[in-house]
Amino acid sequence: MSGIRGKVIALTGASSGIGEAAAIYLAERGACLVLGARRQDRLNAVVDRITAQGGSAVGVVVDVTRRDDLKQLTETALDHFGRLDVLVSNAGTMAVSSFDELCQDDWDSMVSTHITGLLNGIGAALPVFRQQRSGQFVNIASTAAYVVKSPQTVYAATKTAVKVLTEGLRQESGPDLRVTLVSPGFTDTEGVGKGAPEPEAAALARKRDEIAMPPSAIASTIGYAIEQPDGIDVSEIVARPTVQA
């Protein structure tokens, strides 16, 4: 618990799913949270829940595809808490489809959210971490970065990019910074198959209902990486349901 208490943690995609679960988990362990998400009503509900229970959290409406939004997130951390210790890049979309569906808007959305959004977060937080001579990136990928299964090819490609970017960032980070990749398997979130055409959306929803693990499992995984002592870098964690191939 002491490894989380008092840390200032910014988190994207915080209005539902893994992001919401992580926010609550970290708040219960004494973190000071700066939560970012696109849906202001859902974001406010998470902030209100945390503060009602005595936790510390502020919300910022963030679209990770916009550089200025990520800068506002980090600046909010500095304005409210005087520093930023961790950036958790969690925002994501999973509108998977076969290539023949030609859902190019969905392809663009996954690329801009997972790749551009991650880079925007790095661009906003890295100068802060360098000035502080401390900081941690926690980037959320997927088991799809390790095993490609149709019709998730574009999604898998973007999550593979997250994996590659995270490893490159780790190699360049030096002794002062920590960089962690968390790759969840099937997790019970509202985003599974959201926006995907039939029958892909229905198939993913059925699989979610059959085997998915709760978002709290990934929340505790994120917490484990953050709570390690300075100088200990948990570089990569894959967490999946035991029944997932």
C-alpha positions, 0 to 999 in steps of 0.5 A: 500500500505504501508504494501507491499512497500519495503518488499522483497518477494520471489515467486515461479512459477512466470513465468505465471498464479497466480505467474506472476499476483502476481509478477506484483501486488506486484511490482506495490505496491513497493515490491522488488521481487525475482522471481523463475521459471523453464522457464528462457525465461518466467521468464526473460519476467516477470522481464523485464516487472516489471523493465521497469515499474520502479519496482524492481525484479530479477529472479532465475531459480528454480525447487522447487523439488531441495533443492539447488534451493530454497536456491539459491532463498533465498540467492539471496534475501539476496545478493540483498536486505539484507533480506527476508520478505515473501516467496510465495510458488506458484509453482504447476502442475495440471495434473489430471487423474483417477486412472485407467489411471495409470499416475504415473509420474504425481502423482510423479510430483504433490507430488514432486512439491506441498509437497516436493517443499513446504518443500524445501521452508520452509527449505530454508526460516525458518532459515532466518526468525528465524535469522531476528525474522520476516518473512511470509510464504504464501502457495498456496493450492486449494479448492481441499483441501476442496472438493475432486472431481474425477478425481482430487484425487491425486491433492486434496491429495497433496493440502490437504497436503499443508493445513495441513503443513501450519497449523502445521507451523503456530502452530510452528511459534511463535509470530515473524512469520506469516503463510498464506494459500491461497486456490484458486478456479477455476482460468484461468491459462495455467496449468489447465489440462496441461499434463492430458490425454483426456478427463480430460484435455478437460473437465477442459479446458471447465470448466475453460473457463466457470467459471474461475476467473482471476489470478489477483483475487488471486494476490490481495488476496496474497497482502491482507495477506502480507499488514496486520500490524505486529502481524496480521496473516491472517491464511487462505483465500479461494477465488473462483468464485461465480458460483463454487460449 
